[in-house]
């Protein structure tokens, strides 16, 4: 927990430094903060009014103060793969990931959008998906990437009732994920 607070403080410092140079295209957007983890090799933005929390099995996580199901979380696992493209064709790999890993057996998965981006020579896949039960739905963006010997996953989402109101805000979070060289 002490390490996480140090990382959040570092992120806030970097956020403040980046924000003070608003002419920079890489500056932190208004109403967001930067989370930077130099030790584990990644960074992303999260809404500035969200709070840090422990999410079992994840390296970092922040949630809305009032809507607990509205949150971002990042985890990673070791891999021998060098690039996200090593997983195979994007459409197949994402479909299998959502169906076999993200969705419980009782949930119906739907994938809405997939995109690939290359930033500083590193490839990222970001996709929007929904997991539905008869009485509940949750929609999310996920960004996945491979680098530093790790398979990184960022997931940011909300329940169905809030999704249309917060979608663009959460897309900023998903698109901000970056791997750092470690």
VEXRO-767663 format. One line per field, with one value per residue (C-alpha): residue number from 1; residue in one letter; y, x, z. Coordinates in nm, 3 decimals, decimal comma, padded with zeros to 5 digits. Example, Ala and Ser with C-alpha at 12.3 -4.5 7.8 and 13.67 -1.06 7.14 Angstrom:
% residues 2
i <- (1/2) .
aa <- (A/S) .
c2 <- (-00,450/-00,106) .
c1 <- (01,230/01,367) .
c3 <- (00,780/00,714) .
This chain:
% residues 182
i <- (1/2/3/4/5/6/7/8/9/10/11/12/13/14/15/16/17/18/19/20/21/22/23/24/25/26/27/28/29/30/31/32/33/34/35/36/37/38/39/40/41/42/43/44/45/46/47/48/49/50/51/52/53/54/55/56/57/58/59/60/61/62/63/64/65/66/67/68/69/70/71/72/73/74/75/76/77/78/79/80/81/82/83/84/85/86/87/88/89/90/91/92/93/94/95/96/97/98/99/100/101/102/103/104/105/106/107/108/109/110/111/112/113/114/115/116/117/118/119/120/121/122/123/124/125/126/127/128/129/130/131/132/133/134/135/136/137/138/139/140/141/142/143/144/145/146/147/148/149/150/151/152/153/154/155/156/157/158/159/160/161/162/163/164/165/166/167/168/169/170/171/172/173/174/175/176/177/178/179/180/181/182) .
aa <- (X/X/X/X/X/X/X/X/X/X/X/X/X/X/X/X/X/X/X/X/X/X/X/X/X/X/X/X/X/X/X/X/X/X/X/X/X/X/X/X/X/X/X/X/X/X/X/X/X/X/X/X/X/X/X/X/X/X/X/X/X/X/X/X/X/X/X/X/X/X/X/X/X/X/X/X/X/X/X/X/X/X/X/X/X/X/X/X/X/X/X/X/X/X/X/X/X/X/X/X/X/X/X/X/X/X/X/X/X/X/X/X/X/X/X/X/X/X/X/X/X/X/X/X/X/X/X/X/X/X/X/X/X/X/X/X/X/X/X/X/X/X/X/X/X/X/X/X/X/X/X/X/X/X/X/X/X/X/X/X/X/X/X/X/X/X/X/X/X/X/X/X/X/X/X/X/X/X/X/X/X/X) .
c2 <- (00,000/00,236/00,172/00,252/00,586/00,673/00,589/00,798/01,088/01,052/01,043/01,355/01,530/01,426/01,527/01,869/01,909/01,797/02,007/02,317/02,280/02,280/02,359/02,000/01,759/01,493/01,699/01,547/01,641/01,866/01,676/01,380/01,275/01,066/00,737/00,646/00,321/00,331/00,004/-00,200/-00,001/00,163/00,479/00,603/00,886/00,852/01,101/01,337/01,279/00,900/00,731/00,462/00,119/-00,238/-00,464/-00,825/-00,944/-00,602/-00,377/-00,049/00,053/00,370/00,404/00,671/00,797/00,743/00,466/00,178/-00,021/00,263/00,199/00,140/-00,141/-00,262/-00,600/-00,781/-01,131/-01,252/-01,358/-01,476/-01,292/-00,970/-00,788/-00,793/-00,911/-01,236/-01,332/-01,373/-01,175/-00,894/-00,989/-01,354/-01,280/-01,018/-01,234/-01,527/-01,304/-01,154/-01,486/-01,709/-01,476/-01,168/-01,327/-01,566/-01,875/-01,713/-01,382/-01,300/-01,105/-00,846/-00,668/-00,328/-00,175/-00,270/-00,053/-00,095/00,192/00,217/00,472/00,506/00,172/-00,011/-00,171/-00,143/-00,294/-00,112/-00,252/-00,189/-00,481/-00,556/-00,848/-00,914/-01,114/-01,117/-00,857/-00,665/-00,539/-00,390/-00,223/-00,152/-00,054/-00,268/-00,184/-00,466/-00,453/-00,664/-00,527/-00,554/-00,931/-00,860/-00,885/-00,568/-00,527/-00,204/-00,229/00,072/00,043/00,117/-00,042/-00,014/00,273/00,503/00,394/00,643/00,932/00,832/00,654/00,940/01,005/00,640/00,625/00,888/00,652/00,351/00,547/00,693/00,361/00,351/00,104/00,255/00,107/-00,068) .
c1 <- (00,000/00,288/00,433/00,096/00,072/00,424/00,326/00,009/00,210/00,460/00,171/00,023/00,361/00,405/00,044/00,111/00,430/00,263/-00,044/00,169/00,299/-00,043/00,110/00,242/00,028/00,113/-00,027/-00,278/-00,635/-00,839/-01,007/-00,768/-00,456/-00,165/-00,075/00,285/00,448/00,814/00,889/00,627/00,651/00,317/00,111/-00,244/-00,483/-00,779/-01,052/-00,917/-01,210/-01,157/-00,992/-00,726/-00,849/-00,724/-00,862/-00,760/-00,500/-00,444/-00,141/-00,335/-00,699/-00,907/-01,282/-01,546/-01,626/-01,999/-02,035/-01,811/-01,878/-01,724/-01,352/-01,022/-00,781/-00,450/-00,288/-00,011/00,128/00,466/00,486/00,744/00,561/00,720/00,419/00,040/00,029/00,190/-00,155/-00,284/-00,538/-00,686/-01,052/-00,998/-00,772/-01,008/-01,318/-01,149/-01,026/-01,369/-01,556/-01,311/-01,150/-01,365/-01,711/-01,848/-02,025/-02,365/-02,281/-02,342/-02,046/-02,083/-01,789/-01,872/-01,549/-01,183/-00,889/-00,515/-00,278/00,098/00,264/00,642/00,679/00,457/00,128/-00,194/-00,538/-00,835/-01,186/-01,532/-01,735/-02,047/-02,116/-02,489/-02,692/-03,072/-03,081/-02,755/-02,511/-02,165/-01,983/-01,612/-01,314/-01,002/-00,655/-00,406/-00,038/00,275/00,616/00,881/00,818/00,462/00,108/-00,064/-00,440/-00,623/-01,001/-01,224/-01,601/-01,939/-02,280/-02,530/-02,728/-02,427/-02,244/-02,392/-02,316/-01,957/-01,845/-01,635/-01,476/-01,376/-01,249/-00,989/-00,866/-00,850/-00,667/-00,415/-00,253/00,118/00,397/00,718/01,060/01,198) .
c3 <- (00,000/00,080/-00,268/-00,430/-00,247/-00,361/-00,720/-00,692/-00,551/-00,836/-01,081/-00,927/-00,951/-01,313/-01,376/-01,230/-01,431/-01,753/-01,684/-01,629/-01,983/-02,145/-02,484/-02,485/-02,685/-02,426/-02,136/-01,896/-01,999/-01,769/-01,485/-01,508/-01,320/-01,440/-01,276/-01,356/-01,244/-01,345/-01,166/-01,354/-01,678/-01,750/-01,714/-01,774/-01,689/-01,455/-01,357/-01,091/-00,853/-00,844/-00,546/-00,518/-00,402/-00,377/-00,649/-00,588/-00,839/-00,996/-00,975/-00,965/-00,949/-00,909/-00,868/-00,873/-00,523/-00,569/-00,830/-00,719/-01,037/-01,235/-01,212/-01,388/-01,309/-01,449/-01,421/-01,601/-01,632/-01,757/-02,122/-02,372/-02,650/-02,777/-02,925/-02,904/-03,266/-03,151/-03,015/-03,372/-03,573/-03,361/-03,415/-03,317/-03,019/-02,874/-02,926/-02,749/-02,466/-02,398/-02,434/-02,245/-01,988/-01,920/-01,941/-01,682/-01,823/-01,756/-01,926/-02,290/-02,437/-02,713/-02,873/-03,022/-03,144/-03,186/-03,276/-03,304/-03,232/-03,257/-03,030/-03,011/-03,191/-02,938/-03,044/-02,841/-02,893/-02,743/-02,761/-02,621/-02,494/-02,292/-02,059/-02,009/-01,760/-01,761/-01,481/-01,524/-01,785/-01,763/-02,050/-02,060/-02,265/-02,243/-02,368/-02,398/-02,489/-02,465/-02,371/-02,101/-02,090/-01,971/-02,104/-01,975/-01,941/-01,854/-01,809/-01,743/-01,731/-01,581/-01,546/-01,830/-01,674/-01,654/-01,969/-02,214/-01,975/-01,900/-02,219/-02,360/-02,019/-01,988/-02,347/-02,252/-01,980/-02,214/-02,485/-02,239/-02,142/-02,232/-02,167/-02,037/-02,106/-01,799) .
